[in-house]
Amino acid sequence: MMRRTTWVIASVLALAASACSSSGTGAIASPSPPSVAPSSTVPPVASDTDFDPANFSNPTQVTNPYFPLVPGTRFTWKGHALDEGELIKREIEFTVTDMTKVIDGVETVVAWDRDFTDGALEEVELTFFAQDDDGTVWYFGEYPEEYDGKKLVRSPVWLGGLHEARTGITMQALPRLGTPDYAEGWGGTDVDWTDRGKVDQVGIDNCVPVDCYSDVVVIDEFNPDEPGKRQLKYYAADVGGIRTGWRGIKEDEQEELALVSLVHLSASEMEEVRQAVLDQEARAYDRSPDVYGQTEPIRQP
């Protein structure tokens, strides 16, 4: 199953904050300095087999330059894709919450993702991320709810450490060319999630409706079981994900998305998000007692 477009980004440069204020409700707070190795050293190239809960001393401070998570940021990507040859509109709305949840022995940041197709809500996900002491960002799994109209039809949850599922890598501490590909997670016995990532390009320029960026890294995402189908994810330094593209003669969806809005939510908007997340978690405990039901409840600030 090819992972579609679950990005998380946050702006920490004045340039990005300016873009935010032109399209949203306020400036974005800067995160703490990245907890990565000093500039005189090079952080290690992480493998998904290196996952160790003991290497997460401050896991919810996600400050990786290419994947920072600042609570209260909301990002919107718009574009299109093909569905059996027919062009459809796509929109992804992603919110970084100020809530956390322990998964696979690590306290993670909870993010809330909403996917729309032709204006209709298609999927809502709770997703979980944390940064290790070397600066690598890890993906701990997801609880998605898939909709047909207003009807909830599927919720194929996987969480690291449960039912043989394994936590994977979202972003290396320092993406560089020539490094091995890595697992972005493993769905275990319940979910067909086998996506992998590999650094494809570094240091390029790219423009989206929000702004133009330099020092952009491109990650090639693929499923080993589906050769000839790839997604390309573009991440700007000190901003995060800005674009999705594709490659491959068998890539039938051909999804293309670009960042069109970057905002910081108000206190009342954040409260609405928290309630929506808690409501979704309540459904998760009811629908998935053997997986999600084995976890502790989300922690509120």
Beta strands, then each sheet from edge to edge (+ up, - down):
strand 1: 73-83
strand 2: 86-103
strand 3: 106-117
strand 4: 120-131
strand 5: 137-148
strand 6: 151-154
strand 7: 158-159
strand 8: 166-171
strand 9: 182-183
strand 10: 185-186
strand 11: 196-208
strand 12: 211-222
strand 13: 230-236
strand 14: 240-247
strand 15: 256-264
sheet 1: 6+ 5- 4+ 3- 2+ 1- 15+ 14- 13+ 12- 11+ 9-
sheet 2: 6+ 5- 7+
sheet 3: 6+ 5- 8+ 10-
end
